[in-house]
């Protein structure tokens, strides 16, 4: 209780200093002006110095108050960050979370996130079903699931989108291909080799074709498929190339069945979370906690080395 009162007093002091007013700071904290003034006097008594010069209007900080304010702001910032980090370990109320995702969102990666999240919150169950992009959108729209995870997320019929991460794309070929061993290739040079492509109906297929046109490449389309796994298999047994998310082929590269070549200029596949909720209402606590956990463990700031270990074992059926 003592620590709580001290932290409250520090927050009140910071707000009095920022607002240069006891009354406005008191209103922010839902207390009386007299109570706010008393809190600051208790701080000054304990420290043995004056923090606020009350003889001027608007009131001002003393030199000691200036130093104390900077220290309090840093302390409160670190304290709030620590509380947020620790809050991930707080068990949530019993409930369930339904997620629809495209296969190439990373089956093993998402399963790892699901299992570790459920270990932290034993009363919550996360169900992940893998579907085609249109089915993911429809499931979210019809409230058959809480969240959708897919590439090139768009707002669609009352469905909102949150960016999750950008995945670099790369040229993929057989280890026996002439490009194997090349560090990088410019998009303009890709017209020299037949290419295995995504279907035009898929967002990734349209984006890759536009990217190639923008850079003056017009490769012949050797074959067209709707999923990553089939494209990889076609590349392995032919002299064709493909453009795929680099993350989805790292297990194959490690196994020596595929080679990967960096792509210039950069091309990324954006991954995102889609959802539908009534205007003005927040997510259920369990859903919000899972979103936060996704960003921490599968988002842009997730530890790359940990993610690489997970991806190395990824079994991807890989429907975009």
PERAFEN-V870509 format. One record per residue. RES is the residue in one letter. PSI is psi as a letter, one per 30 degrees, with the letter a starting at -180 (* if undefined). OMEGA is omega as a letter, one per 40 degrees, with the letter a starting at -180 (NA if undefined). Layout:
# PERAFEN-V870509
res: <RES:RES>
psi: <PSI:PSI>
omega: <OMEGA:OMEGA>
This chain:
# PERAFEN-V870509
res: <X:X:X:X:X:X:X:X:X:X:X:X:X:X:X:X:X:X:X:X:X:X:X:X:X:X:X:X:X:X:X:X:X:X:X:X:X:X:X:X:X:X:X:X:X:X:X:X:X:X:X:X:X:X:X:X:X:X:X:X:X:X:X:X:X:X:X:X:X:X:X:X:X:X:X:X:X:X:X:X:X:X:X:X:X:X:X:X:X:X:X:X:X:X:X:X:X:X:X:X:X:X:X:X:X:X:X:X:X:X:X:X:X:X:X:X:X:X:X:X:X:X:X:X:X:X:X:X:X:X:X:X:X:X:X:X:X:X:X:X:X:X:X:X:X:X:X:X:X:X:X:X:X:X:X:X:X:X:X:X:X:X:X:X:X:X:X:X:X:X:X:X:X:X:X:X:X:X:X:X:X:X:X:X:X:X:X:X:X:X:X:X:X:X:X:X:X:X:X:X:X:X:X:X:X:X:X:X:X:X:X:X:X:X:X:X:X:X:X:X:X:X:X:X:X:X:X:X:X:X:X:X:X:X:X:X:X:X:X:X:X:X:X:X:X:X:X:X:X:X:X:X:X:X:X:X:X:X:X:X:X:X:X:X:X:X:X:X:X:X:X:X:X:X:X:X:X:X:X:X:X:X:X:X:X:X:X:X:X:X:X:X:X:X:X:X:X:X:X:X:X:X:X:X:X:X:X:X:X:X:X:X:X:X:X:X:X:X:X:X>
psi: <e:e:e:e:e:e:e:e:e:e:e:e:e:e:e:e:e:e:f:h:k:e:e:e:e:e:e:e:g:h:l:l:e:e:e:e:e:e:e:e:e:e:e:e:e:e:f:g:l:k:e:k:j:f:f:l:k:l:l:l:k:l:e:e:e:e:e:e:e:e:e:e:e:e:e:e:e:e:e:e:e:e:e:e:e:f:f:f:f:k:k:l:l:k:a:l:k:k:k:k:l:l:e:g:f:j:e:e:e:e:e:e:e:e:e:e:e:e:e:e:i:f:f:k:k:k:k:k:k:k:l:l:e:e:e:e:e:e:e:e:e:g:g:f:l:e:l:k:k:l:l:h:k:l:k:j:i:g:k:l:k:k:k:e:l:k:k:k:l:l:k:k:l:k:f:f:l:f:f:k:f:k:e:l:k:k:e:f:f:f:f:f:k:k:k:k:l:l:k:f:f:k:e:e:e:e:e:e:e:e:e:e:e:f:g:g:k:i:l:k:j:e:l:k:l:g:l:e:e:e:e:e:e:e:e:e:g:l:g:l:l:l:j:l:k:e:e:f:g:e:e:e:e:e:f:g:f:l:k:k:k:k:k:k:l:k:k:l:j:k:k:l:k:l:l:k:l:k:k:f:k:l:l:k:e:e:e:e:e:e:e:e:e:e:e:e:f:g:a:f:g:k:j:e:e:e:e:e:e:e:f:f:g:k:j:j:f:h:k:*>
omega: <a:a:a:i:i:a:i:i:i:i:i:i:a:a:i:a:a:a:a:a:i:a:a:i:i:i:i:a:i:i:i:i:a:i:i:a:a:i:a:i:i:i:a:i:a:a:a:i:i:i:a:i:a:a:a:i:e:a:a:i:i:i:i:i:i:i:a:i:a:i:i:i:i:a:a:i:i:i:i:i:i:i:i:i:a:a:i:a:a:i:i:i:a:i:i:i:a:a:i:a:i:a:a:i:i:a:a:i:a:i:i:i:a:a:a:i:i:i:i:a:a:a:a:i:i:i:i:i:a:a:i:a:a:i:i:i:a:i:i:a:a:i:i:i:a:a:i:i:a:i:i:a:i:i:a:i:i:i:a:a:i:i:i:i:i:a:i:i:a:i:a:a:i:i:i:a:a:a:a:a:i:a:a:i:i:a:a:a:a:i:a:a:i:a:i:a:i:i:a:a:a:i:a:i:i:a:a:i:i:i:a:i:a:a:i:i:i:a:i:i:a:i:a:a:a:a:a:a:i:i:i:i:i:a:a:a:a:i:a:i:i:i:a:i:a:a:a:a:a:i:i:i:i:i:i:a:i:i:a:a:i:a:i:e:a:i:a:i:i:i:a:i:i:a:i:i:i:a:i:a:i:i:i:a:a:a:i:i:a:i:i:a:i:a:a:a:i:a:a:a:i:a:a:a:i:a:a:i:i:a:a:a:a:i:a:i:i:i:i:NA>
